[in-house]
Amino acid sequence: MKIGLVCPYNMFERAGGVGEVVINLRAGLIKKGHEVKIITPRPSSFEGDTPQGYILLGTSTKFNAGLATDGTWTFNIDSDEIKQVLETEKFDVINFHEPWAPILARQMLQLSDAVHVGTFHANLIDSAAAKSLVNLFLPYGRGIGEKLDFITAVSPAPAQVLLDKDPGHRLVKNIRYIPNGIDLKRYQTKPSLAVKHPKMKTILFIGRLEGRKGLKYLLRAFNELARRNKHVQLLIAGSGPDEQKLRDFVKELEIPRVTFLGFISDEDKIHHLHRADVFCSPATRGESFGIVLLEAMAAGCPVVAGDNVGYQSVMKETGAISLVNPKDTVDFARRLEIMLFDESLRKLWLSWAKRYVKQFDYKRVVDQYELAYKEAVKIHERKPKAKSRFSLRRQFRQH
């Protein structure tokens, strides 16, 4: 099969969660015998030749939509250029990741006669700014939905926007939940130098330093815990707009044993996950899934996480004991303490996580996307006057 994966975000400077999904999806589909290319805008700061396997359409730039994080807007897309790409590549299936993001997906959808799959990643339901953005782009998004044959979402959170704005369920009658994935073996492999501190219990935070990630609440809870136990430390990995404010907050409250590591590489992330005793992500909103929670599970690091709708879709069964209201400082500190020092609970949690996380290995996730493409092909072929360039079902059976 000839498959196009469309990503509206910057794929060349810290690809981000959606970009990583697209990259790993391409690799997995190629292993299964498909021909796959990634279609993405050229970042305004990017220079150099187009990497192999990529098609660059238009130019992207960052903007802040009031969501406490940056978005991406694509512009300078020439319709003739899109037509040329579609004619040259002759994709059988095009999978649009985050199709609502202006304006790459919409322009391609208007010109393509391939099978179209839309994958929704972002959680746009639990903040006023997000809901305002949804209402702003509703007419724009409706035109996109009508061109999609099949819809996937990484969890119910991003799908809820479609359900709320489509009460007749016309656009979401064909929808499948496909979770984000991880390279399980990579995170399970312990780096040789990843040795736990012999005397100090370590809490690790990894993420963007911005309001919705809830780090200020973690600092309050850690401060309470650290005052009664001198053998705990907090490591904070990441950068972002609130970094200086958070550093000042630590100084103001004189919170002991807090270390800011700055931005760390994926290799360093794995190293720290294997060294930590608890991984904590106290996000209050804006999460659609929680890849970093899976990464911690795979590395054998117990989790304490914010009780938001995205994390609820990951921390199920025994994992639900990890969820906490970050704004409740007393309960938050108590939960951290229990997960650090209660060995029987840690053993139970780790046994569950080792089994549970297997379903999120990228190989299994790629299989689910391939099945979604097959279903999309069947739906596309049943549409009135829909004509396929190839016998798509026959080609899928060959793989």
Buried (B, 14 or more C-beta within 10 A) or exposed (E): BBBBBBBBBBBBEEBBBBBBBBBBBBBBBBEEEBBBBBBBBBBEEBEEEEEEBBBBBBBBBEEEBEBBBBBBBBEEBEEEBBEEBBEEBEBBBBBBBBBBBBBBBBBBBEEBEBBBBBBBBBBBBBBEBBBBBBEEBEEEBEEBBEBBBBBBBBBBBBBBBBBEBBEEEEBBEBBBEBBBBBBBEBBBBBBEEBEEEEEEBBBBBBBBBBBBBBBBBBBBBBBBBBEEBEEBBBBBBBBBBBBEEBBEBBEEEEBBBBEBBEBBEEEBBBBBBBBBBBBBBBBBBBBBBBBBBBBBBBBBBBBBBBBBBBBBBBBEEBBEBBBBBBBBBEEBBBBBBBBBBEEEBBEBBBEBBEEBBEEBBBBBBBBBBBEBBBBBBBBBBEEEEEEBEEEBEEBBEEE
